[in-house]
């Protein structure tokens, strides 16, 4: 995918002494931030190490469960997320990427109280859909119960004239949630089988593309090639690409906005 | 490998409000810190997200080339590394792991000037060799020219009564360095073929184990199963395990030392 991006600008090829620093809020899912950082490197069109995007990452997993809080039966993770953003800002971060789909439920609070621009993963996904020429039809959405309930993907799809298809309650219980649990338990073959079924079921219901909007699901799908692969949009990778575009803009203008 | 570690202590299972924070100095190799963080998660014997090791990572690749500086024809990366350690310390890090083998050339300077404990990747490798029952014989070493010249692996092996075998100059030029370059260029199949040959050549010269002491080489070896796999010690993974052991000790004692 890196190949489809235009080459880095002359400004970025000769980086200034202090290029814009990206803050990565991680710790939500043990592998999510590491996977995001790997995709950030993979997607960056760099010809040498020094052309990669500079970042500082906060990966503190001692934070209340996000889906439980959204579903109304758990402590809010907002104070811990704000603590992370404060640490990233203190370290010099000029914009924030959140390496967790569900946590975007608190995007507006974090933006208002954190004092830094925050790239939105669902905007990044919509931009990638547009880049792939997908401007109409129904988009499948594979996500946690918290992300589905939060509704920010569905709202952003609708704003761009796209419909949204989610897995049935039964498919979520027997395919999506067990796939996520299997990734967390490091059982990628099982996770792959379940996630591929979930994607193909959404495709069978009329989805022309399927967004993997939970950081565990791309790890499950990418474990092996399958019929699901060309249908999928990896939200983590979309966010990485949005961060690279932010960095290019901020390097040119000297502004982080 | 996580299975061979004892379960987390009761202290860690019920984490305190502010468990010890690990600082990760990255940005040296575009994928090195992401790979280290993934291995840190994989090796942690956690049954839920909140039991993973909290970290803050500094990944600023705008830093002078390490091997060039060691070989005497490049600017020193020490000031930029100290800047990273200062940012990590400011963010609350209580100990540092450096996700780059070659950068350990500056370990003593960073320890003296950075003001934080720094786990040493070669000590971590020696501990893992001992854990595997390797207390005698010759250890193969696959590394950059800078790491080989720096000598800290060879010295630590010798201190534990182990010999060291490095690839011939010819094998380094035709196998090791091209394997590293192929990982950086995202050509893992080529990198794998070259790295496996380099490992098997060291084994043929009498190495009972081969340490992959450049963060790119484990990515090359792990691309597929091969005869090299059981011979290899991944220095990145060894460092991750040392960090988990540090975190367990620091959680118990309340001290970061």
Interface residues (C-beta under 8 A of the other chain):
Chain A: X15 X17 X19 X21 X27 X28 X29 X30 X31 X33 X34 X35 X37 X38 X40 X41 X42 X44 X46 X49 X50 X51 X52 X54 X55 X56 X57 X58 X59 X60 X61 X62 X63 X65 X87 X90 X91 X92 X184 X186
Chain B: X15 X17 X19 X21 X27 X28 X29 X30 X31 X33 X34 X35 X37 X38 X40 X41 X42 X44 X46 X49 X50 X51 X52 X54 X55 X56 X57 X58 X59 X60 X61 X62 X63 X65 X87 X90 X91 X92 X184 X186
